Structures are given as C-alpha cells and as structure tokens.
Amino acid sequence: MTAGELRNLLVTALAGALGGGRARWRRAVADIKVYPVETHPHCNWEVRAAGSAREIAEVERAVDRLRADHPFVGLG
C-alpha cells in the first residue's frame, strides 16, 4: 500500500462513517508522512491532520483503527 492509497482509504472511511463528503475529509487528511522502515520498525507513517478540532480528532481515531492493519506503507 502506498501513502496515496492509505489516504484514499482514510478519506473513504471518514466520509462513509461521518458524512460531509470526500473533499472535506481529503482536506482534513492533509498529508501522510512516510519514514524509512529502518528508523521506524513498528509503523512508518503518520498523518498530519488539518481542520477543526473535531475533524482532527476524527482523523486521529480513524488512523488508530487503520494502523493495526496497515503499519507500513511504500513511498509511491
């Protein structure tokens, strides 16, 4: 899975669960930072969320759920 695919998965999950449209959640899932596996052996990505406090909290909850299934992403 790539960072772009992970972002799409997050946006789809958030829009499906909370409504508000994909564009809103795409803005909230502002950026996914990918790190080398060598320096981050447990999980090599993080989301830099943006928006209101509620939107950021919802993104962080979705990230917590997805991280268990997708701890590593490629750089593509």
N, CA, C and O atoms as a Maestro MAE file, in Angstrom:
{
 s_m_m2io_version
 :::
 2.0.0
}

f_m_ct {
 s_m_title
 :::
 protein
 m_atom[304] {
  # First column is atom index #
  i_m_mmod_type
  r_m_x_coord
  r_m_y_coord
  r_m_z_coord
  i_m_residue_number
  s_m_chain_name
  s_m_pdb_residue_name
  s_m_pdb_atom_name
  i_m_atomic_number
  :::
  1 25 0.854 -1.174 0.000 1 A "MET " " N  " 7
  2 3 0.000 0.000 0.000 1 A "MET " " CA " 6
  3 2 0.898 1.235 0.000 1 A "MET " " C  " 6
  4 15 1.921 1.287 0.682 1 A "MET " " O  " 8
  5 25 0.487 2.211 -0.777 2 A "THR " " N  " 7
  6 3 1.222 3.472 -0.824 2 A "THR " " CA " 6
  7 2 0.561 4.501 0.087 2 A "THR " " C  " 6
  8 15 -0.545 4.284 0.582 2 A "THR " " O  " 8
  9 25 1.244 5.616 0.303 3 A "ALA " " N  " 7
  10 3 0.680 6.691 1.117 3 A "ALA " " CA " 6
  11 2 -0.601 7.226 0.467 3 A "ALA " " C  " 6
  12 15 -1.564 7.538 1.167 3 A "ALA " " O  " 8
  13 25 -0.617 7.335 -0.855 4 A "GLY " " N  " 7
  14 3 -1.810 7.808 -1.554 4 A "GLY " " CA " 6
  15 2 -2.986 6.868 -1.386 4 A "GLY " " C  " 6
  16 15 -4.117 7.309 -1.183 4 A "GLY " " O  " 8
  17 25 -2.723 5.574 -1.471 5 A "GLU " " N  " 7
  18 3 -3.785 4.585 -1.278 5 A "GLU " " CA " 6
  19 2 -4.305 4.629 0.156 5 A "GLU " " C  " 6
  20 15 -5.507 4.511 0.390 5 A "GLU " " O  " 8
  21 25 -3.399 4.798 1.110 6 A "LEU " " N  " 7
  22 3 -3.806 4.901 2.510 6 A "LEU " " CA " 6
  23 2 -4.666 6.142 2.731 6 A "LEU " " C  " 6
  24 15 -5.666 6.096 3.447 6 A "LEU " " O  " 8
  25 25 -4.268 7.244 2.112 7 A "ARG " " N  " 7
  26 3 -5.055 8.482 2.238 7 A "ARG " " CA " 6
  27 2 -6.457 8.278 1.671 7 A "ARG " " C  " 6
  28 15 -7.440 8.700 2.281 7 A "ARG " " O  " 8
  29 25 -6.556 7.636 0.509 8 A "ASN " " N  " 7
  30 3 -7.868 7.365 -0.072 8 A "ASN " " CA " 6
  31 2 -8.712 6.473 0.833 8 A "ASN " " C  " 6
  32 15 -9.918 6.681 0.966 8 A "ASN " " O  " 8
  33 25 -8.081 5.485 1.451 9 A "LEU " " N  " 7
  34 3 -8.787 4.599 2.368 9 A "LEU " " CA " 6
  35 2 -9.316 5.375 3.572 9 A "LEU " " C  " 6
  36 15 -10.458 5.174 3.987 9 A "LEU " " O  " 8
  37 25 -8.495 6.255 4.131 10 A "LEU " " N  " 7
  38 3 -8.925 7.086 5.258 10 A "LEU " " CA " 6
  39 2 -10.078 8.004 4.858 10 A "LEU " " C  " 6
  40 15 -11.069 8.110 5.580 10 A "LEU " " O  " 8
  41 25 -9.950 8.658 3.723 11 A "VAL " " N  " 7
  42 3 -10.993 9.587 3.265 11 A "VAL " " CA " 6
  43 2 -12.312 8.848 3.048 11 A "VAL " " C  " 6
  44 15 -13.372 9.332 3.445 11 A "VAL " " O  " 8
  45 25 -12.244 7.687 2.424 12 A "THR " " N  " 7
  46 3 -13.451 6.893 2.179 12 A "THR " " CA " 6
  47 2 -14.095 6.462 3.492 12 A "THR " " C  " 6
  48 15 -15.314 6.541 3.649 12 A "THR " " O  " 8
  49 25 -13.273 6.007 4.432 13 A "ALA " " N  " 7
  50 3 -13.802 5.563 5.730 13 A "ALA " " CA " 6
  51 2 -14.453 6.725 6.481 13 A "ALA " " C  " 6
  52 15 -15.541 6.572 7.036 13 A "ALA " " O  " 8
  53 25 -13.804 7.867 6.500 14 A "LEU " " N  " 7
  54 3 -14.343 9.023 7.219 14 A "LEU " " CA " 6
  55 2 -15.629 9.531 6.575 14 A "LEU " " C  " 6
  56 15 -16.606 9.805 7.273 14 A "LEU " " O  " 8
  57 25 -15.634 9.657 5.259 15 A "ALA " " N  " 7
  58 3 -16.833 10.148 4.567 15 A "ALA " " CA " 6
  59 2 -17.986 9.174 4.740 15 A "ALA " " C  " 6
  60 15 -19.130 9.595 4.914 15 A "ALA " " O  " 8
  61 25 -17.699 7.873 4.695 16 A "GLY " " N  " 7
  62 3 -18.754 6.881 4.858 16 A "GLY " " CA " 6
  63 2 -19.330 6.857 6.265 16 A "GLY " " C  " 6
  64 15 -20.539 6.708 6.444 16 A "GLY " " O  " 8
  65 25 -18.471 7.002 7.256 17 A "ALA " " N  " 7
  66 3 -18.925 6.921 8.642 17 A "ALA " " CA " 6
  67 2 -19.524 8.228 9.154 17 A "ALA " " C  " 6
  68 15 -20.454 8.215 9.960 17 A "ALA " " O  " 8
  69 25 -18.989 9.357 8.684 18 A "LEU " " N  " 7
  70 3 -19.366 10.637 9.275 18 A "LEU " " CA " 6
  71 2 -20.068 11.594 8.322 18 A "LEU " " C  " 6
  72 15 -20.593 12.623 8.746 18 A "LEU " " O  " 8
  73 25 -20.079 11.256 7.032 19 A "GLY " " N  " 7
  74 3 -20.679 12.157 6.053 19 A "GLY " " CA " 6
  75 2 -19.804 13.371 5.814 19 A "GLY " " C  " 6
  76 15 -18.648 13.409 6.236 19 A "GLY " " O  " 8
  77 25 -20.352 14.344 5.147 20 A "GLY " " N  " 7
  78 3 -19.604 15.568 4.909 20 A "GLY " " CA " 6
  79 2 -18.848 15.583 3.598 20 A "GLY " " C  " 6
  80 15 -18.288 16.616 3.231 20 A "GLY " " O  " 8
  81 25 -18.814 14.494 2.893 21 A "GLY " " N  " 7
  82 3 -18.185 14.466 1.583 21 A "GLY " " CA " 6
  83 2 -16.698 14.183 1.609 21 A "GLY " " C  " 6
  84 15 -15.996 14.464 2.580 21 A "GLY " " O  " 8
  85 25 -16.246 13.611 0.498 22 A "ARG " " N  " 7
  86 3 -14.835 13.240 0.373 22 A "ARG " " CA " 6
  87 2 -13.910 14.462 0.361 22 A "ARG " " C  " 6
  88 15 -12.809 14.401 0.908 22 A "ARG " " O  " 8
  89 25 -14.338 15.566 -0.252 23 A "ALA " " N  " 7
  90 3 -13.480 16.754 -0.324 23 A "ALA " " CA " 6
  91 2 -13.172 17.288 1.070 23 A "ALA " " C  " 6
  92 15 -12.046 17.694 1.354 23 A "ALA " " O  " 8
  93 25 -14.172 17.283 1.924 24 A "ARG " " N  " 7
  94 3 -13.961 17.760 3.298 24 A "ARG " " CA " 6
  95 2 -12.917 16.911 4.003 24 A "ARG " " C  " 6
  96 15 -12.012 17.445 4.645 24 A "ARG " " O  " 8
  97 25 -13.034 15.589 3.889 25 A "TRP " " N  " 7
  98 3 -12.120 14.703 4.601 25 A "TRP " " CA " 6
  99 2 -10.749 14.646 3.927 25 A "TRP " " C  " 6
  100 15 -9.743 14.385 4.587 25 A "TRP " " O  " 8
  101 25 -10.707 14.886 2.624 26 A "ARG " " N  " 7
  102 3 -9.407 14.954 1.946 26 A "ARG " " CA " 6
  103 2 -8.615 16.154 2.478 26 A "ARG " " C  " 6
  104 15 -7.398 16.070 2.647 26 A "ARG " " O  " 8
  105 25 -9.299 17.258 2.738 27 A "ARG " " N  " 7
  106 3 -8.625 18.416 3.349 27 A "ARG " " CA " 6
  107 2 -8.188 18.095 4.773 27 A "ARG " " C  " 6
  108 15 -7.113 18.514 5.201 27 A "ARG " " O  " 8
  109 25 -9.015 17.355 5.508 28 A "ALA " " N  " 7
  110 3 -8.692 17.024 6.903 28 A "ALA " " CA " 6
  111 2 -7.516 16.049 6.999 28 A "ALA " " C  " 6
  112 15 -6.699 16.150 7.914 28 A "ALA " " O  " 8
  113 25 -7.429 15.101 6.053 29 A "VAL " " N  " 7
  114 3 -6.285 14.189 5.997 29 A "VAL " " CA " 6
  115 2 -5.250 14.904 5.121 29 A "VAL " " C  " 6
  116 15 -4.990 14.504 3.986 29 A "VAL " " O  " 8
  117 25 -4.680 15.948 5.668 30 A "ALA " " N  " 7
  118 3 -3.883 16.889 4.888 30 A "ALA " " CA " 6
  119 2 -2.650 16.258 4.253 30 A "ALA " " C  " 6
  120 15 -2.372 16.498 3.078 30 A "ALA " " O  " 8
  121 25 -1.922 15.470 4.996 31 A "ASP " " N  " 7
  122 3 -0.664 14.927 4.484 31 A "ASP " " CA " 6
  123 2 -0.346 13.641 5.224 31 A "ASP " " C  " 6
  124 15 -0.639 13.507 6.412 31 A "ASP " " O  " 8
  125 25 0.252 12.704 4.521 32 A "ILE " " N  " 7
  126 3 0.763 11.491 5.151 32 A "ILE " " CA " 6
  127 2 2.271 11.496 4.985 32 A "ILE " " C  " 6
  128 15 2.785 11.493 3.867 32 A "ILE " " O  " 8
  129 25 2.958 11.503 6.087 33 A "LYS " " N  " 7
  130 3 4.418 11.487 6.100 33 A "LYS " " CA " 6
  131 2 4.884 10.048 6.227 33 A "LYS " " C  " 6
  132 15 4.453 9.332 7.131 33 A "LYS " " O  " 8
  133 25 5.763 9.617 5.326 34 A "VAL " " N  " 7
  134 3 6.295 8.256 5.329 34 A "VAL " " CA " 6
  135 2 7.767 8.307 5.721 34 A "VAL " " C  " 6
  136 15 8.531 9.123 5.207 34 A "VAL " " O  " 8
  137 25 8.152 7.421 6.639 35 A "TYR " " N  " 7
  138 3 9.521 7.342 7.132 35 A "TYR " " CA " 6
  139 2 10.156 6.025 6.703 35 A "TYR " " C  " 6
  140 15 9.442 5.072 6.391 35 A "TYR " " O  " 8
  141 25 11.476 5.956 6.680 36 A "PRO " " N  " 7
  142 3 12.139 4.684 6.348 36 A "PRO " " CA " 6
  143 2 11.829 3.615 7.398 36 A "PRO " " C  " 6
  144 15 11.809 3.902 8.595 36 A "PRO " " O  " 8
  145 25 11.593 2.404 6.952 37 A "VAL " " N  " 7
  146 3 11.304 1.297 7.863 37 A "VAL " " CA " 6
  147 2 12.490 1.055 8.801 37 A "VAL " " C  " 6
  148 15 12.307 0.639 9.945 37 A "VAL " " O  " 8
  149 25 13.685 1.312 8.319 38 A "GLU " " N  " 7
  150 3 14.886 1.092 9.138 38 A "GLU " " CA " 6
  151 2 14.889 1.942 10.405 38 A "GLU " " C  " 6
  152 15 15.407 1.516 11.437 38 A "GLU " " O  " 8
  153 25 14.321 3.124 10.333 39 A "THR " " N  " 7
  154 3 14.297 4.010 11.505 39 A "THR " " CA " 6
  155 2 12.961 3.978 12.247 39 A "THR " " C  " 6
  156 15 12.847 4.499 13.357 39 A "THR " " O  " 8
  157 25 11.961 3.370 11.632 40 A "HIS " " N  " 7
  158 3 10.623 3.281 12.236 40 A "HIS " " CA " 6
  159 2 10.099 1.857 12.073 40 A "HIS " " C  " 6
  160 15 9.224 1.613 11.242 40 A "HIS " " O  " 8
  161 25 10.624 0.915 12.857 41 A "PRO " " N  " 7
  162 3 10.323 -0.503 12.636 41 A "PRO " " CA " 6
  163 2 8.907 -0.941 13.021 41 A "PRO " " C  " 6
  164 15 8.503 -2.044 12.652 41 A "PRO " " O  " 8
  165 25 8.146 -0.134 13.736 42 A "HIS " " N  " 7
  166 3 6.800 -0.539 14.159 42 A "HIS " " CA " 6
  167 2 5.705 0.049 13.280 42 A "HIS " " C  " 6
  168 15 4.656 -0.569 13.100 42 A "HIS " " O  " 8
  169 25 5.937 1.213 12.742 43 A "CYS " " N  " 7
  170 3 4.978 1.886 11.866 43 A "CYS " " CA " 6
  171 2 5.725 3.013 11.166 43 A "CYS " " C  " 6
  172 15 6.355 3.841 11.824 43 A "CYS " " O  " 8
  173 25 5.662 3.051 9.847 44 A "ASN " " N  " 7
  174 3 6.492 4.035 9.141 44 A "ASN " " CA " 6
  175 2 5.709 5.215 8.561 44 A "ASN " " C  " 6
  176 15 6.171 5.859 7.618 44 A "ASN " " O  " 8
  177 25 4.540 5.501 9.111 45 A "TRP " " N  " 7
  178 3 3.788 6.636 8.591 45 A "TRP " " CA " 6
  179 2 3.038 7.353 9.694 45 A "TRP " " C  " 6
  180 15 2.751 6.795 10.753 45 A "TRP " " O  " 8
  181 25 2.725 8.624 9.408 46 A "GLU " " N  " 7
  182 3 1.878 9.419 10.291 46 A "GLU " " CA " 6
  183 2 1.052 10.370 9.437 46 A "GLU " " C  " 6
  184 15 1.453 10.753 8.338 46 A "GLU " " O  " 8
  185 25 -0.083 10.736 9.954 47 A "VAL " " N  " 7
  186 3 -0.970 11.665 9.262 47 A "VAL " " CA " 6
  187 2 -0.852 13.021 9.917 47 A "VAL " " C  " 6
  188 15 -0.876 13.149 11.141 47 A "VAL " " O  " 8
  189 25 -0.725 14.020 9.085 48 A "ARG " " N  " 7
  190 3 -0.753 15.404 9.566 48 A "ARG " " CA " 6
  191 2 -2.129 15.949 9.220 48 A "ARG " " C  " 6
  192 15 -2.386 16.377 8.095 48 A "ARG " " O  " 8
  193 25 -3.006 15.922 10.215 49 A "ALA " " N  " 7
  194 3 -4.401 16.316 10.019 49 A "ALA " " CA " 6
  195 2 -4.551 17.830 10.097 49 A "ALA " " C  " 6
  196 15 -3.737 18.523 10.707 49 A "ALA " " O  " 8
  197 25 -5.606 18.323 9.467 50 A "ALA " " N  " 7
  198 3 -5.913 19.748 9.476 50 A "ALA " " CA " 6
  199 2 -7.420 19.916 9.639 50 A "ALA " " C  " 6
  200 15 -8.187 18.972 9.445 50 A "ALA " " O  " 8
  201 25 -7.831 21.122 9.996 51 A "GLY " " N  " 7
  202 3 -9.260 21.412 10.125 51 A "GLY " " CA " 6
  203 2 -9.632 21.760 11.545 51 A "GLY " " C  " 6
  204 15 -8.797 22.187 12.343 51 A "GLY " " O  " 8
  205 25 -10.904 21.569 11.844 52 A "SER " " N  " 7
  206 3 -11.410 21.880 13.182 52 A "SER " " CA " 6
  207 2 -10.900 20.829 14.184 52 A "SER " " C  " 6
  208 15 -10.379 19.782 13.800 52 A "SER " " O  " 8
  209 25 -11.060 21.131 15.439 53 A "ALA " " N  " 7
  210 3 -10.645 20.177 16.479 53 A "ALA " " CA " 6
  211 2 -11.401 18.858 16.328 53 A "ALA " " C  " 6
  212 15 -10.819 17.791 16.520 53 A "ALA " " O  " 8
  213 25 -12.680 18.918 15.988 54 A "ARG " " N  " 7
  214 3 -13.476 17.700 15.793 54 A "ARG " " CA " 6
  215 2 -12.959 16.896 14.606 54 A "ARG " " C  " 6
  216 15 -12.816 15.676 14.696 54 A "ARG " " O  " 8
  217 25 -12.678 17.570 13.494 55 A "GLU " " N  " 7
  218 3 -12.174 16.872 12.315 55 A "GLU " " CA " 6
  219 2 -10.830 16.203 12.602 55 A "GLU " " C  " 6
  220 15 -10.606 15.058 12.208 55 A "GLU " " O  " 8
  221 25 -9.952 16.907 13.278 56 A "ILE " " N  " 7
  222 3 -8.645 16.339 13.622 56 A "ILE " " CA " 6
  223 2 -8.820 15.121 14.528 56 A "ILE " " C  " 6
  224 15 -8.150 14.107 14.335 56 A "ILE " " O  " 8
  225 25 -9.705 15.213 15.505 57 A "ALA " " N  " 7
  226 3 -9.951 14.083 16.408 57 A "ALA " " CA " 6
  227 2 -10.507 12.884 15.643 57 A "ALA " " C  " 6
  228 15 -10.114 11.748 15.907 57 A "ALA " " O  " 8
  229 25 -11.411 13.124 14.707 58 A "GLU " " N  " 7
  230 3 -11.975 12.030 13.910 58 A "GLU " " CA " 6
  231 2 -10.911 11.388 13.027 58 A "GLU " " C  " 6
  232 15 -10.880 10.165 12.886 58 A "GLU " " O  " 8
  233 25 -10.046 12.193 12.436 59 A "VAL " " N  " 7
  234 3 -8.956 11.649 11.627 59 A "VAL " " CA " 6
  235 2 -8.043 10.805 12.504 59 A "VAL " " C  " 6
  236 15 -7.650 9.710 12.102 59 A "VAL " " O  " 8
  237 25 -7.701 11.284 13.684 60 A "GLU " " N  " 7
  238 3 -6.816 10.530 14.576 60 A "GLU " " CA " 6
  239 2 -7.437 9.202 14.999 60 A "GLU " " C  " 6
  240 15 -6.731 8.199 15.108 60 A "GLU " " O  " 8
  241 25 -8.743 9.183 15.236 61 A "ARG " " N  " 7
  242 3 -9.410 7.918 15.575 61 A "ARG " " CA " 6
  243 2 -9.359 6.945 14.395 61 A "ARG " " C  " 6
  244 15 -9.105 5.754 14.576 61 A "ARG " " O  " 8
  245 25 -9.600 7.453 13.204 62 A "ALA " " N  " 7
  246 3 -9.534 6.595 12.013 62 A "ALA " " CA " 6
  247 2 -8.119 6.069 11.793 62 A "ALA " " C  " 6
  248 15 -7.937 4.914 11.407 62 A "ALA " " O  " 8
  249 25 -7.131 6.902 12.034 63 A "VAL " " N  " 7
  250 3 -5.731 6.482 11.906 63 A "VAL " " CA " 6
  251 2 -5.428 5.356 12.889 63 A "VAL " " C  " 6
  252 15 -4.789 4.371 12.518 63 A "VAL " " O  " 8
  253 25 -5.870 5.484 14.116 64 A "ASP " " N  " 7
  254 3 -5.643 4.435 15.117 64 A "ASP " " CA " 6
  255 2 -6.231 3.102 14.674 64 A "ASP " " C  " 6
  256 15 -5.622 2.051 14.877 64 A "ASP " " O  " 8
  257 25 -7.412 3.146 14.069 65 A "ARG " " N  " 7
  258 3 -8.037 1.903 13.607 65 A "ARG " " CA " 6
  259 2 -7.284 1.301 12.422 65 A "ARG " " C  " 6
  260 15 -7.115 0.083 12.361 65 A "ARG " " O  " 8
  261 25 -6.839 2.111 11.500 66 A "LEU " " N  " 7
  262 3 -6.166 1.605 10.306 66 A "LEU " " CA " 6
  263 2 -4.729 1.160 10.547 66 A "LEU " " C  " 6
  264 15 -4.219 0.275 9.860 66 A "LEU " " O  " 8
  265 25 -4.089 1.775 11.517 67 A "ARG " " N  " 7
  266 3 -2.676 1.474 11.760 67 A "ARG " " CA " 6
  267 2 -2.458 0.002 12.127 67 A "ARG " " C  " 6
  268 15 -1.418 -0.560 11.784 67 A "ARG " " O  " 8
  269 25 -3.398 -0.626 12.807 68 A "ALA " " N  " 7
  270 3 -3.254 -2.032 13.173 68 A "ALA " " CA " 6
  271 2 -3.189 -2.922 11.935 68 A "ALA " " C  " 6
  272 15 -2.444 -3.902 11.916 68 A "ALA " " O  " 8
  273 25 -3.961 -2.590 10.904 69 A "ASP " " N  " 7
  274 3 -3.983 -3.387 9.681 69 A "ASP " " CA " 6
  275 2 -2.938 -2.971 8.659 69 A "ASP " " C  " 6
  276 15 -2.543 -3.770 7.810 69 A "ASP " " O  " 8
  277 25 -2.494 -1.734 8.737 70 A "HIS " " N  " 7
  278 3 -1.555 -1.213 7.747 70 A "HIS " " CA " 6
  279 2 -0.426 -0.437 8.430 70 A "HIS " " C  " 6
  280 15 -0.377 0.789 8.329 70 A "HIS " " O  " 8
  281 25 0.479 -1.130 9.119 71 A "PRO " " N  " 7
  282 3 1.541 -0.408 9.829 71 A "PRO " " CA " 6
  283 2 2.614 0.164 8.895 71 A "PRO " " C  " 6
  284 15 3.342 1.079 9.279 71 A "PRO " " O  " 8
  285 25 2.714 -0.366 7.682 72 A "PHE " " N  " 7
  286 3 3.757 0.081 6.769 72 A "PHE " " CA " 6
  287 2 3.166 0.456 5.423 72 A "PHE " " C  " 6
  288 15 2.268 -0.217 4.918 72 A "PHE " " O  " 8
  289 25 3.676 1.535 4.845 73 A "VAL " " N  " 7
  290 3 3.296 1.932 3.501 73 A "VAL " " CA " 6
  291 2 4.568 2.168 2.694 73 A "VAL " " C  " 6
  292 15 5.640 2.432 3.239 73 A "VAL " " O  " 8
  293 25 4.413 2.065 1.381 74 A "GLY " " N  " 7
  294 3 5.525 2.340 0.490 74 A "GLY " " CA " 6
  295 2 5.605 3.823 0.177 74 A "GLY " " C  " 6
  296 15 4.705 4.591 0.516 74 A "GLY " " O  " 8
  297 25 6.656 4.204 -0.453 75 A "LEU " " N  " 7
  298 3 6.864 5.623 -0.752 75 A "LEU " " CA " 6
  299 2 6.131 6.090 -2.004 75 A "LEU " " C  " 6
  300 15 6.106 7.288 -2.284 75 A "LEU " " O  " 8
  301 25 5.536 5.177 -2.761 76 A "GLY " " N  " 7
  302 3 4.903 5.514 -4.044 76 A "GLY " " CA " 6
  303 2 3.754 6.429 -4.006 76 A "GLY " " C  " 6
  304 15 3.183 6.746 -5.050 76 A "GLY " " O  " 8
  :::
 }
 m_bond[303] {
  # First column is bond index #
  i_m_from
  i_m_to
  i_m_order
  :::
  1 1 2 1
  2 2 3 1
  3 3 4 2
  4 3 5 1
  5 5 6 1
  6 6 7 1
  7 7 8 2
  8 7 9 1
  9 9 10 1
  10 10 11 1
  11 11 12 2
  12 11 13 1
  13 13 14 1
  14 14 15 1
  15 15 16 2
  16 15 17 1
  17 17 18 1
  18 18 19 1
  19 19 20 2
  20 19 21 1
  21 21 22 1
  22 22 23 1
  23 23 24 2
  24 23 25 1
  25 25 26 1
  26 26 27 1
  27 27 28 2
  28 27 29 1
  29 29 30 1
  30 30 31 1
  31 31 32 2
  32 31 33 1
  33 33 34 1
  34 34 35 1
  35 35 36 2
  36 35 37 1
  37 37 38 1
  38 38 39 1
  39 39 40 2
  40 39 41 1
  41 41 42 1
  42 42 43 1
  43 43 44 2
  44 43 45 1
  45 45 46 1
  46 46 47 1
  47 47 48 2
  48 47 49 1
  49 49 50 1
  50 50 51 1
  51 51 52 2
  52 51 53 1
  53 53 54 1
  54 54 55 1
  55 55 56 2
  56 55 57 1
  57 57 58 1
  58 58 59 1
  59 59 60 2
  60 59 61 1
  61 61 62 1
  62 62 63 1
  63 63 64 2
  64 63 65 1
  65 65 66 1
  66 66 67 1
  67 67 68 2
  68 67 69 1
  69 69 70 1
  70 70 71 1
  71 71 72 2
  72 71 73 1
  73 73 74 1
  74 74 75 1
  75 75 76 2
  76 75 77 1
  77 77 78 1
  78 78 79 1
  79 79 80 2
  80 79 81 1
  81 81 82 1
  82 82 83 1
  83 83 84 2
  84 83 85 1
  85 85 86 1
  86 86 87 1
  87 87 88 2
  88 87 89 1
  89 89 90 1
  90 90 91 1
  91 91 92 2
  92 91 93 1
  93 93 94 1
  94 94 95 1
  95 95 96 2
  96 95 97 1
  97 97 98 1
  98 98 99 1
  99 99 100 2
  100 99 101 1
  101 101 102 1
  102 102 103 1
  103 103 104 2
  104 103 105 1
  105 105 106 1
  106 106 107 1
  107 107 108 2
  108 107 109 1
  109 109 110 1
  110 110 111 1
  111 111 112 2
  112 111 113 1
  113 113 114 1
  114 114 115 1
  115 115 116 2
  116 115 117 1
  117 117 118 1
  118 118 119 1
  119 119 120 2
  120 119 121 1
  121 121 122 1
  122 122 123 1
  123 123 124 2
  124 123 125 1
  125 125 126 1
  126 126 127 1
  127 127 128 2
  128 127 129 1
  129 129 130 1
  130 130 131 1
  131 131 132 2
  132 131 133 1
  133 133 134 1
  134 134 135 1
  135 135 136 2
  136 135 137 1
  137 137 138 1
  138 138 139 1
  139 139 140 2
  140 139 141 1
  141 141 142 1
  142 142 143 1
  143 143 144 2
  144 143 145 1
  145 145 146 1
  146 146 147 1
  147 147 148 2
  148 147 149 1
  149 149 150 1
  150 150 151 1
  151 151 152 2
  152 151 153 1
  153 153 154 1
  154 154 155 1
  155 155 156 2
  156 155 157 1
  157 157 158 1
  158 158 159 1
  159 159 160 2
  160 159 161 1
  161 161 162 1
  162 162 163 1
  163 163 164 2
  164 163 165 1
  165 165 166 1
  166 166 167 1
  167 167 168 2
  168 167 169 1
  169 169 170 1
  170 170 171 1
  171 171 172 2
  172 171 173 1
  173 173 174 1
  174 174 175 1
  175 175 176 2
  176 175 177 1
  177 177 178 1
  178 178 179 1
  179 179 180 2
  180 179 181 1
  181 181 182 1
  182 182 183 1
  183 183 184 2
  184 183 185 1
  185 185 186 1
  186 186 187 1
  187 187 188 2
  188 187 189 1
  189 189 190 1
  190 190 191 1
  191 191 192 2
  192 191 193 1
  193 193 194 1
  194 194 195 1
  195 195 196 2
  196 195 197 1
  197 197 198 1
  198 198 199 1
  199 199 200 2
  200 199 201 1
  201 201 202 1
  202 202 203 1
  203 203 204 2
  204 203 205 1
  205 205 206 1
  206 206 207 1
  207 207 208 2
  208 207 209 1
  209 209 210 1
  210 210 211 1
  211 211 212 2
  212 211 213 1
  213 213 214 1
  214 214 215 1
  215 215 216 2
  216 215 217 1
  217 217 218 1
  218 218 219 1
  219 219 220 2
  220 219 221 1
  221 221 222 1
  222 222 223 1
  223 223 224 2
  224 223 225 1
  225 225 226 1
  226 226 227 1
  227 227 228 2
  228 227 229 1
  229 229 230 1
  230 230 231 1
  231 231 232 2
  232 231 233 1
  233 233 234 1
  234 234 235 1
  235 235 236 2
  236 235 237 1
  237 237 238 1
  238 238 239 1
  239 239 240 2
  240 239 241 1
  241 241 242 1
  242 242 243 1
  243 243 244 2
  244 243 245 1
  245 245 246 1
  246 246 247 1
  247 247 248 2
  248 247 249 1
  249 249 250 1
  250 250 251 1
  251 251 252 2
  252 251 253 1
  253 253 254 1
  254 254 255 1
  255 255 256 2
  256 255 257 1
  257 257 258 1
  258 258 259 1
  259 259 260 2
  260 259 261 1
  261 261 262 1
  262 262 263 1
  263 263 264 2
  264 263 265 1
  265 265 266 1
  266 266 267 1
  267 267 268 2
  268 267 269 1
  269 269 270 1
  270 270 271 1
  271 271 272 2
  272 271 273 1
  273 273 274 1
  274 274 275 1
  275 275 276 2
  276 275 277 1
  277 277 278 1
  278 278 279 1
  279 279 280 2
  280 279 281 1
  281 281 282 1
  282 282 283 1
  283 283 284 2
  284 283 285 1
  285 285 286 1
  286 286 287 1
  287 287 288 2
  288 287 289 1
  289 289 290 1
  290 290 291 1
  291 291 292 2
  292 291 293 1
  293 293 294 1
  294 294 295 1
  295 295 296 2
  296 295 297 1
  297 297 298 1
  298 298 299 1
  299 299 300 2
  300 299 301 1
  301 301 302 1
  302 302 303 1
  303 303 304 2
  :::
 }
}
